[in-house]
Amino acid sequence: MSDPHPNPPSRIGQQALVCFGLFGVFFVFYVGAALLQTPAGAGMGSMRLGGIPLGFALSLAIFPVTWLLIALWFWKAK
């Protein structure tokens, strides 16, 4: 009987992709929020989002986004 997947990816390889993917999402979000706090990003960072500046809103969202990514990591690590 032939295997339908001749070269299935290893479990470690899949976990590495998930881990690096989650880290990539966190890194892009964190650096993006940090760039809005710089003088160069002040124009975009001062745009209003729900009555508060976008840069401030993203700064406040760093912790909940991090918690969400950690929860996703634990869920995928089962």
VEXMIKOL-64895 format. One record per atom (N, C-alpha, C, CB): z, y negated, x; atom name; residue in one letter. Coordinates in pm, 1 decimal, always signed. Each point is the difference from the previous one (the first is absolute). Glycine has a CB too. Layout:
N
Z  Y  X  CA  A
...
***
This chain:
78
+0.0  +117.0  +85.0  N  M
+0.0  -117.0  -85.0  CA  M
+0.0  -123.8  +90.0  C  M
+122.7  +124.3  -187.0  CB  M
-212.7  -215.1  +162.7  N  S
-9.6  -118.5  +85.5  CA  S
+93.4  -110.2  -49.0  C  S
-238.3  +58.6  +53.5  CB  S
+285.3  -134.7  +39.3  N  D
+89.3  -111.6  -28.8  CA  D
-82.4  -117.2  -52.6  C  D
+163.3  +76.0  +179.2  CB  D
-126.4  -135.2  -295.8  N  P
-78.1  -112.4  -52.7  CA  P
+8.4  -124.6  +88.1  C  P
+38.8  +90.6  -227.9  CB  P
+64.8  -99.2  +307.1  N  H
+17.3  -112.6  +92.5  CA  H
+2.3  +57.1  +141.6  C  H
+129.8  -138.8  -172.8  CB  H
-242.4  +138.3  +242.0  N  P
-2.7  +64.2  +131.9  CA  P
+95.2  -64.0  +100.9  C  P
-235.1  +60.2  -45.8  CB  P
+254.8  -190.4  +38.7  N  N
+89.3  -67.9  +94.4  CA  N
+96.9  -90.6  -76.3  C  N
-178.6  +8.0  +180.1  CB  N
+278.2  +50.6  -249.5  N  P
+92.5  -85.8  -74.2  CA  P
+86.1  -82.0  +95.9  C  P
+3.2  +166.5  -188.7  CB  P
+23.9  -292.3  +153.8  N  P
+86.1  -79.8  +88.6  CA  P
+141.5  +57.4  +2.5  C  P
-138.4  -205.4  -48.1  CB  P
+200.2  +196.1  +161.5  N  S
+135.7  +52.6  +12.8  CA  S
+97.7  -88.1  -76.5  C  S
-56.5  +97.8  +224.7  CB  S
+169.5  -41.2  -258.8  N  R
+102.7  -75.2  -73.4  CA  R
+50.5  -116.3  +84.9  C  R
+67.4  +208.8  -125.1  CB  R
-53.1  -187.4  +253.8  N  I
+46.9  -106.7  +87.6  CA  I
-101.8  -113.1  +4.1  C  I
+128.1  +166.8  +137.7  CB  I
-255.3  -132.0  -136.3  N  G
-104.6  -101.6  -1.4  CA  G
+2.3  -81.7  -127.1  C  G
-137.4  +145.5  +143.9  CB  G
+160.3  -79.8  -257.8  N  Q
+9.6  -70.6  -127.1  CA  Q
+121.9  -92.0  -1.9  C  Q
-115.1  +191.8  -114.4  CB  Q
+227.2  -142.2  +164.2  N  Q
+120.3  -82.3  +4.0  CA  Q
-17.9  -119.0  +92.1  C  Q
+137.2  +201.6  -47.6  CB  Q
-205.8  -182.3  +157.3  N  A
-25.6  -111.4  +91.8  CA  A
-86.3  -105.2  -66.7  C  A
+18.9  +154.9  +195.2  CB  A
-119.7  -112.4  -270.2  N  L
-83.7  -96.3  -71.8  CA  L
+81.6  -79.2  -101.9  C  L
-197.3  +151.1  +31.7  CB  L
+285.0  -83.2  -104.3  N  V
+83.7  -68.7  -98.3  CA  V
+92.9  -98.8  +70.0  C  V
-10.9  +200.6  -152.8  CB  V
+74.1  -156.9  +260.1  N  C
+94.2  -87.2  +71.1  CA  C
-70.1  -121.9  +59.4  C  C
+141.2  +199.9  +51.5  CB  C
-252.9  -178.5  +14.8  N  F
-72.1  -112.6  +58.5  CA  F
-59.2  -89.3  -107.9  C  F
-51.1  +139.2  +200.7  CB  F
+10.5  -80.5  -312.4  N  G
-51.4  -79.6  -111.1  CA  G
+106.8  -89.4  -59.3  C  G
-163.5  +179.4  -48.0  CB  G
+282.7  -123.3  +25.2  N  L
+110.5  -80.3  -53.4  CA  L
+41.6  -108.0  +99.2  C  L
+78.8  +197.6  -133.0  CB  L
-77.6  -163.0  +261.7  N  F
+32.4  -100.6  +100.1  CA  F
-105.3  -109.7  +1.4  C  F
+117.5  +173.5  +137.1  CB  F
-244.4  -136.6  -152.1  N  G
-106.8  -99.0  -3.3  CA  G
+14.9  -95.7  -116.9  C  G
-149.2  +164.4  +110.0  CB  G
+183.9  -111.5  -226.8  N  V
+22.5  -85.9  -117.5  CA  V
+115.2  -95.6  +27.1  C  V
-85.7  +180.9  -153.7  CB  V
+196.5  -127.8  +206.1  N  F
+114.5  -85.2  +31.1  CA  F
-36.9  -105.6  +102.8  C  F
+153.9  +189.6  -52.1  CB  F
-224.1  -151.2  +157.9  N  F
-33.3  -92.7  +107.2  CA  F
-88.8  -113.5  -50.8  C  F
+19.4  +187.6  +165.1  CB  F
-121.4  -154.4  -243.0  N  V
-90.0  -102.7  -53.4  CA  V
+75.8  -94.3  -93.0  C  V
-194.2  +159.3  +18.2  CB  V
+279.5  -105.2  -104.8  N  F
+77.0  -83.8  -91.0  CA  F
+95.8  -91.2  +77.2  C  F
-17.8  +178.3  -176.5  CB  F
+88.2  -121.5  +274.4  N  Y
+98.7  -76.2  +76.3  CA  Y
-66.4  -110.4  +82.1  C  Y
+145.9  +203.6  +9.9  CB  Y
-253.9  -170.2  +58.4  N  V
-69.4  -100.0  +82.1  CA  V
-64.0  -105.5  -89.6  C  V
-43.5  +172.5  +179.2  CB  V
-10.9  -130.2  -292.6  N  G
-57.8  -97.2  -93.4  CA  G
+104.4  -97.6  -51.3  C  G
-169.6  +169.2  -66.0  CB  G
+286.6  -118.8  +30.7  N  A
+107.4  -87.8  -46.6  CA  A
+46.3  -92.3  +112.7  C  A
+72.3  +175.4  -165.9  CB  A
-66.2  -122.6  +287.3  N  A
+41.8  -82.5  +113.4  CA  A
-103.0  -108.5  +30.9  C  A
+125.6  +195.9  +92.9  CB  A
-253.3  -164.1  -103.9  N  L
-103.2  -99.6  +27.5  CA  L
+2.8  -115.7  -99.4  C  L
-139.1  +181.1  +97.7  CB  L
+180.7  -153.4  -219.9  N  L
+10.3  -107.0  -99.4  CA  L
+113.9  -96.2  +31.6  C  L
-94.3  +155.3  -170.3  CB  L
+184.5  -115.2  +257.4  N  Q
+112.9  -85.9  +37.5  CA  Q
-33.6  -90.4  +118.3  C  Q
+155.3  +175.6  -84.8  CB  Q
-270.5  -154.7  +146.7  N  T
-39.0  -79.7  +116.2  CA  T
-66.4  -130.1  -45.0  C  T
-28.9  +210.3  +136.5  CB  T
+21.5  -309.7  -49.0  N  P
-69.3  -124.7  -36.0  CA  P
-146.1  +24.0  -39.3  C  P
+152.2  -122.6  +155.8  CB  P
-218.8  +219.0  -93.2  N  A
-139.5  +27.8  -33.9  CA  A
-14.4  +56.8  -141.3  C  A
-45.3  +40.2  +242.3  CB  A
+143.2  +33.1  -289.6  N  G
-5.3  +59.9  -133.7  CA  G
+73.2  -79.7  -104.9  C  G
-17.1  +217.1  +108.8  CB  G
+60.3  -337.9  -74.6  N  A
+80.7  -79.4  -93.1  CA  A
-76.4  -34.6  -127.5  C  A
+123.4  -93.1  +195.3  CB  A
-253.8  +70.0  -183.7  N  G
-78.1  -34.7  -118.9  CA  G
+0.6  +111.9  -102.6  C  G
-143.6  -145.0  +141.3  CB  G
+116.8  +267.2  -96.2  N  M
-0.9  +114.0  -91.4  CA  M
+142.2  +38.6  -39.2  C  M
-214.1  +81.3  +103.1  CB  M
+306.8  -93.8  -10.6  N  G
+138.1  +36.8  -28.6  CA  G
+67.6  -90.7  -99.9  C  G
+10.9  +91.4  +225.3  CB  G
-62.7  -213.9  -241.2  N  S
+62.0  -93.0  -94.7  CA  S
-59.8  +9.9  -139.4  C  S
+46.4  -151.4  +189.9  CB  S
-146.4  +237.6  -209.0  N  M
-54.1  +21.1  -135.3  CA  M
+111.7  +56.4  -88.0  C  M
-236.4  +41.0  +90.3  CB  M
+236.0  -82.1  -214.7  N  R
+106.9  +43.0  -91.8  CA  R
-30.6  +135.1  -62.5  C  R
+51.3  -238.9  -47.7  CB  R
+49.8  +322.5  +42.3  N  L
-8.0  +130.8  -64.6  CA  L
+124.3  +14.0  -86.4  C  L
-135.3  +103.5  +191.9  CB  L
+118.3  -121.6  -320.6  N  G
+114.6  +7.8  -90.1  CA  G
+101.5  -110.0  +23.7  C  G
-34.5  +243.1  -9.6  CB  G
-10.7  -358.1  +55.9  N  G
+88.4  -114.0  +19.9  CA  G
+59.6  -12.3  +139.4  C  G
+49.5  +18.9  -236.8  CB  G
-70.1  +82.2  +321.4  N  I
+51.2  -9.5  +137.1  CA  I
-117.2  +14.7  +97.3  C  I
+226.8  +94.7  -70.0  CB  I
-213.8  -147.0  +190.9  N  P
-109.9  +11.8  +97.1  CA  P
-30.6  +146.2  +33.8  C  P
+65.2  -222.8  +94.7  CB  P
-194.0  +250.5  -75.1  N  L
-44.9  +136.2  +29.5  CA  L
+66.6  +56.4  +125.4  C  L
-217.9  -53.7  -108.9  CB  L
+229.1  -28.1  +213.6  N  G
+63.5  +46.7  +122.8  CA  G
+144.1  +42.8  -22.4  C  G
-149.2  -150.8  +127.7  CB  G
+221.7  +73.1  -207.6  N  F
+138.9  +34.0  -30.5  CA  F
+7.9  +126.7  -85.0  C  F
+61.0  -243.3  +12.7  CB  F
-152.7  +256.0  -110.0  N  A
-1.5  +118.8  -85.8  CA  A
-27.2  +125.9  +82.3  C  A
-78.9  -140.9  -193.3  CB  A
-16.5  +133.3  +285.7  N  L
-29.1  +117.0  +84.0  CA  L
+115.4  +31.2  +94.6  C  L
-243.5  -54.2  -14.1  CB  L
+311.5  -49.7  +61.7  N  S
+116.7  +23.2  +85.3  CA  S
+109.6  +72.9  -77.3  C  S
-55.9  -206.2  +132.9  CB  S
+74.8  +168.7  -258.4  N  L
+99.7  +68.5  -82.7  CA  L
-43.2  +142.1  -35.9  C  L
+69.0  -221.6  -91.5  CB  L
-200.0  +243.3  +86.2  N  A
-51.3  +131.8  -39.0  CA  A
-0.3  +100.8  +114.3  C  A
-139.3  -114.7  -168.4  CB  A
+168.2  +71.8  +290.3  N  I
-4.7  +93.2  +113.4  CA  I
+98.2  +115.4  -18.9  C  I
-67.5  -189.3  +150.1  CB  I
+189.6  +160.3  -192.4  N  F
+97.6  +107.7  -14.5  CA  F
-36.4  +96.8  -112.7  C  F
+174.2  -155.1  +87.6  CB  F
-207.8  +107.9  -208.0  N  P
-39.7  +97.5  -103.7  CA  P
-123.8  +81.8  +37.7  C  P
+97.4  -154.2  -168.3  CB  P
-193.8  +92.2  +234.4  N  V
-118.6  +75.0  +43.7  CA  V
+41.1  +105.5  +102.3  C  V
-148.5  -201.1  -41.9  CB  V
+237.2  +165.6  +133.1  N  T
+48.0  +96.4  +98.6  CA  T
+71.6  +115.7  -68.4  C  T
+21.8  -183.7  +169.2  CB  T
+63.2  +154.7  -266.4  N  W
+71.0  +106.2  -73.0  CA  W
-98.3  +89.8  -73.2  C  W
+198.8  -150.1  -26.7  CB  W
-301.8  +90.9  -32.2  N  L
-101.7  +78.6  -69.3  CA  L
-73.8  +91.9  +97.5  C  L
-25.7  -184.6  -168.9  CB  L
-9.5  +132.6  +285.4  N  L
-68.3  +82.4  +99.9  CA  L
+90.1  +111.8  +52.0  C  L
-137.7  -198.5  +64.4  CB  L
+266.1  +170.3  -48.0  N  I
+93.7  +104.2  +43.3  CA  I
+11.6  +107.7  -107.1  C  I
+127.5  -168.0  +137.9  CB  I
-120.7  +128.2  -265.1  N  A
+6.3  +96.9  -109.0  CA  A
-126.8  +84.7  -4.1  C  A
+147.4  -156.2  -130.2  CB  A
-262.9  +94.2  +150.7  N  L
-125.1  +75.9  +5.7  CA  L
+0.5  +98.9  +115.7  C  L
-119.8  -193.6  -102.6  CB  L
+174.2  +151.3  +215.8  N  W
+5.5  +88.2  +116.0  CA  W
+86.5  +122.2  -30.2  C  W
-32.1  -197.4  +152.9  CB  W
+149.7  +175.3  -213.1  N  F
+87.2  +112.7  -33.7  CA  F
-66.1  +90.6  -103.8  C  F
+201.7  -141.4  +51.4  CB  F
-271.9  +82.3  -148.7  N  W
-66.8  +78.0  -101.8  CA  W
-109.2  +87.4  +61.3  C  W
+50.6  -178.9  -167.9  CB  W
-128.8  +121.9  +261.3  N  K
-106.6  +76.1  +63.4  CA  K
+54.1  +100.7  +102.4  C  K
-152.2  -195.7  -35.2  CB  K
+272.9  +175.2  +84.6  N  A
+56.9  +88.6  +102.7  CA  A
+58.5  +128.1  -60.1  C  A
+49.8  -202.0  +138.8  CB  A
-42.7  +211.1  -269.6  N  K
+57.1  +120.2  -64.0  CA  K
-71.6  +124.5  +44.4  C  K
+65.2  -135.4  -196.3  CB  K
***
